Amino acid sequence: MKNPDRNNHSGSVNEFVLLGFPGSWEIQIFLFSLFSVTYILTLIGNMSIICAVSLDQQLHTPMYVLLANFSFLEIWYVTSTVPNMLVKFLSENKIISFTGCFLQFYFFFSMGTTEIFFLSAMACDRYLAICQPLHYPTLMTLQKCLRMAACCWVCGFLYYLLPLYLISQLPFCNRNAIDHFICDPGPLIGLSCAPAPVTEITCAVFNSVLIFSTFLFITSSYTLVLKAVLKLPSAEGRHKAFSTCGSHLSVVSLFYGSIMVMYVNPTSGNSAGIQKIVTLFYSVLTPLFNPLIYSLRNKEMKKA
C-alpha cells in the first residue's frame, strides 16, 4: 500500500526531539514533582475502583464491570505518556526514536479511542437499565457485557491503524523537533517536508467520525435517560438515577470537551502552548478526576 502523500523524498529522520515544557531547572523540578504526584494519585484512584469491583460481590454487575475496565484502561492510558514525560523533565536528552515515537502515538491514541468506545458502552448500559428496566436483566447479561467490553478493546486498537500508517510514511527530511510532550499527529504532519493533504483529510475524517458519532450516541442516550428519570414516581429513585448518570456525564463532558478542540482538525492553528495545555487536560487530569467523580457521586462505590 502506497501513501498518496509520499513523494520521491527519502525520509532521513530516525529520531525526534520532544521539546516538552521549556524552562529553568527549578521549573523542571516543580513540573516533575507536580506530575509525579498526579500520576501516583491517578494509579491509586483507578486501582481502588478495580479492587472495589473485584472484591465486592454486589458490584459484579454490567455497569461496574464496564467501570473496572474503564479504570484499567485509564491506568495504561496515562502510563503511555506520563513516565516518559517525567524522565524528560530530569534529563537534557529530549530525544525519542522514530519507532518509539510512533509506538507511543499508536498506544496513546488507541487507548484514547478505546476510552471513547467505553464511554459509549456505559451510556448504552445506563439507557437499558433506566429506560428498559424490565428487559435489562436479559438484554445486558454479564456475558454480553464482557463481549461488549472485548469489542471496545479490539475496535479501539484497530481504529487508528490507517492514520498511523499514513503519518509514518510521510517524508521527514531535516526538521525533527516536536514542540509537544507527546508524539501528536498535528506536529508530526507539520514536520513533513512535503504537503500531505490526503493524510490531513484522512486524519480529520477519522477523528470527526469517531468523536461526533459517539458523542451524538451518548447525548441521545442520556437525553432519553433524563426523560425516563423525570417520570420516575419516587424522589429516591430519581436521585439515585441522577447520581449514577451525573457521574458518567461529568466524565463525558471533561473528555469530549478537550478532544474536540484538538483533533477534529489536527493541523488547525492552535498554538503549541494551547495544544500542550489541552492535551494535559484530557491525558493527565481527566484520568485523575474520573475515579473521584465515580466514587464521590456513587453510593455503591463509596460503600465498597
C-alpha positions in Angstrom: 0.0 0.0 0.0 1.5 3.4 -1.0 0.8 6.6 0.8 -0.7 9.0 -1.8 1.1 11.9 0.0 4.5 10.3 -0.3 6.8 11.7 -2.9 10.4 11.0 -4.0 12.0 12.5 -0.9 13.5 9.8 1.3 13.0 10.4 4.9 16.3 10.8 6.7 15.0 11.4 10.3 15.4 8.4 12.6 14.7 10.2 15.8 12.6 13.2 17.1 13.2 15.7 19.8 10.2 16.3 22.2 10.6 19.9 23.4 8.1 19.4 26.1 7.9 22.3 28.6 10.9 24.6 28.3 12.1 26.5 31.4 14.7 26.7 34.1 15.9 23.7 36.1 13.7 24.9 39.1 10.6 24.9 36.8 11.5 21.4 35.5 11.8 20.1 39.1 8.4 21.7 40.0 6.7 20.1 37.0 8.3 16.8 37.7 7.0 16.9 41.3 3.6 18.0 40.3 3.0 15.4 37.6 4.6 12.6 39.7 2.1 13.2 42.4 -0.7 13.4 39.8 0.4 10.1 38.2 0.6 8.3 41.6 -2.8 9.6 42.6 -4.2 8.5 39.3 -2.9 5.0 39.7 -4.2 4.7 43.3 -7.6 6.0 42.4 -8.2 3.8 39.4 -6.6 0.7 41.1 -9.0 1.4 44.1 -12.0 1.2 41.7 -10.7 -2.1 40.2 -10.1 -3.6 43.6 -13.5 -2.5 44.9 -15.3 -4.0 41.9 -13.3 -7.2 42.1 -13.8 -7.8 45.9 -17.4 -6.6 46.4 -19.9 -9.2 45.1 -22.6 -6.5 44.9 -20.6 -4.7 42.3 -20.4 -7.7 39.9 -22.9 -6.1 37.6 -22.5 -4.9 34.0 -22.2 -1.2 35.0 -19.3 -1.8 37.4 -17.6 -4.4 35.1 -17.5 -1.7 32.4 -16.3 0.8 35.0 -13.5 -1.6 36.1 -12.4 -2.0 32.5 -12.5 1.8 32.1 -10.3 2.3 35.2 -7.8 -0.4 33.9 -7.7 1.4 30.6 -7.1 4.8 32.3 -4.1 3.3 34.1 -2.4 2.3 30.9 -3.6 5.5 29.0 -1.8 7.8 31.4 1.2 5.4 31.6 1.7 5.6 27.8 2.8 9.3 28.2 3.5 10.4 31.7 6.5 8.2 32.7 8.4 9.3 29.5 7.4 13.0 30.2 8.8 12.7 33.8 12.1 11.3 32.5 12.4 14.2 30.1 11.9 16.7 32.9 15.1 15.5 34.7 17.1 14.9 31.5 18.8 17.1 29.0 18.2 14.4 26.4 14.8 15.1 24.9 15.3 12.5 22.1 12.8 9.8 21.2 13.5 7.3 18.5 11.4 7.2 15.3 10.0 3.8 16.3 9.5 4.8 19.9 7.6 8.0 18.8 5.2 6.0 16.6 4.7 3.3 19.2 3.7 6.0 21.8 1.5 7.6 19.1 -0.2 4.2 18.5 -0.8 3.2 22.1 -1.8 6.6 23.3 -4.4 7.1 20.5 -5.6 3.5 20.5 -6.3 3.7 24.3 -8.0 7.1 23.8 -10.2 5.6 21.1 -10.9 2.7 23.4 -11.9 5.1 26.1 -14.4 6.7 23.7 -16.0 3.3 23.0 -16.2 2.5 26.7 -18.0 5.8 27.4 -20.5 4.9 24.6 -20.9 1.4 26.1 -21.5 2.8 29.6 -24.1 5.2 28.1 -25.8 2.3 26.4 -25.8 0.3 29.7 -27.5 3.2 31.6 -30.1 3.7 28.8 -31.1 0.0 29.0 -31.1 0.0 32.8 -33.3 3.0 33.2 -35.4 3.1 30.0 -35.8 -0.7 29.7 -35.7 -1.9 33.3 -37.9 -5.0 32.9 -35.8 -6.2 29.9 -32.5 -5.1 31.3 -31.5 -8.4 33.0 -31.9 -10.3 29.7 -30.6 -7.5 27.4 -27.5 -6.9 29.4 -26.2 -10.1 31.0 -22.7 -10.3 32.4 -21.7 -12.4 29.4 -23.0 -9.8 27.0 -21.3 -7.1 29.0 -17.9 -8.9 28.7 -18.4 -9.3 25.0 -19.2 -5.6 24.7 -16.0 -4.7 26.7 -13.9 -7.0 24.5 -15.4 -5.3 21.4 -14.4 -1.9 22.8 -10.8 -3.0 23.3 -10.5 -4.6 19.9 -12.1 -1.8 17.9 -10.1 0.8 19.9 -6.8 -0.8 18.9 -7.8 -1.3 15.3 -9.4 2.1 14.5 -6.3 4.3 14.3 -4.1 2.0 12.3 -4.6 3.7 8.9 -3.9 7.3 10.1 -0.8 5.9 12.0 0.4 4.2 8.8 -0.1 7.3 6.6 1.7 9.6 9.0 4.6 7.2 9.5 5.1 7.1 5.7 5.5 10.9 5.4 8.9 12.1 4.3 10.7 13.7 7.3 13.8 15.3 5.9 15.7 17.6 8.3 13.3 19.0 10.9 12.7 16.7 13.9 11.8 19.0 16.8 8.3 18.4 18.1 7.0 21.3 20.2 5.0 19.0 22.4 5.5 16.4 25.2 4.0 13.5 23.2 4.1 12.4 19.6 1.0 14.0 18.3 -0.4 13.8 14.8 -0.6 17.6 14.2 3.0 18.4 14.9 4.2 15.2 13.1 2.3 16.2 10.0 3.7 19.7 10.3 7.3 18.3 10.2 6.8 16.6 6.9 9.0 18.1 4.2 6.2 17.7 1.6 2.5 18.7 1.6 0.3 15.9 2.9 -3.3 16.8 2.1 -4.6 13.2 1.8 -3.1 12.3 5.2 -4.5 15.5 6.8 -8.0 14.9 5.4 -7.9 11.2 6.4 -7.0 12.1 10.0 -9.7 14.8 10.1 -12.3 12.4 8.8 -11.3 9.5 11.1 -11.3 11.9 14.1 -14.6 13.6 13.2 -16.5 10.3 12.5 -15.3 8.8 15.8 -15.8 11.9 18.0 -19.1 13.2 16.7 -20.9 9.8 16.1 -20.1 8.6 19.6 -20.9 12.0 21.1 -24.3 12.0 19.3 -24.9 8.5 20.5 -24.0 9.3 24.1 -26.0 12.6 24.3 -29.0 10.9 22.7 -28.8 8.0 25.2 -28.7 10.4 28.2 -31.5 12.6 26.8 -33.7 9.5 26.7 -32.5 8.6 30.2 -33.3 12.1 31.5 -36.8 11.8 30.1 -37.3 8.5 31.8 -35.8 9.6 35.1 -38.2 12.6 35.3 -41.1 10.2 35.0 -40.0 8.1 38.0 -42.6 8.3 40.8 -40.2 8.3 43.8 -37.8 11.1 44.6 -35.3 8.5 45.9 -35.4 6.7 42.5 -34.8 10.0 40.7 -31.9 10.9 42.9 -30.2 7.5 42.5 -30.6 7.7 38.7 -29.3 11.2 38.5 -26.4 10.4 40.8 -25.2 7.5 38.6 -25.8 9.3 35.3 -24.4 12.5 36.6 -21.0 10.9 37.2 -21.0 9.5 33.6 -22.0 12.8 32.1 -19.3 14.7 34.1 -16.6 12.3 32.7 -18.0 12.6 29.1 -18.0 16.4 29.3 -14.4 16.6 30.6 -13.1 14.2 27.9 -15.1 15.3 24.9 -14.7 19.0 25.6 -11.0 18.8 25.3 -10.6 16.3 22.4 -13.0 18.2 20.2 -10.7 21.3 20.5 -7.7 19.2 19.4 -8.5 16.5 16.9 -11.3 17.4 14.6 -8.6 19.2 12.6 -5.2 18.0 13.8 -3.3 20.7 11.8 -5.6 23.6 12.8 -4.0 26.8 14.0 -3.9 26.1 17.7 -0.6 27.4 19.2 1.8 24.9 20.7 1.1 26.2 24.2 -2.7 25.7 23.8 -2.1 22.2 22.4 0.0 21.2 25.4 -2.5 22.5 27.9 -5.5 20.8 26.2 -3.5 17.6 25.9 -2.5 17.7 29.5 -6.2 18.2 30.5 -7.5 15.0 28.7 -4.4 12.8 29.1 -3.3 13.6 32.6 -6.0 15.4 34.6 -9.1 13.6 33.3 -7.8 10.1 34.4 -7.1 11.7 37.8 -10.6 13.2 38.1 -12.5 10.2 36.9 -12.1 8.0 40.0 -13.0 10.9 42.2 -16.1 11.6 40.1 -17.3 8.0 40.1 -16.6 7.4 43.8 -17.9 10.6 45.2 -21.1 10.6 43.2 -21.9 6.9 43.6 -23.3 5.4 46.8 -22.4 1.8 46.0 -18.8 2.7 45.1 -18.4 4.8 48.2 -19.7 2.0 50.3 -17.4 -0.5 48.7 
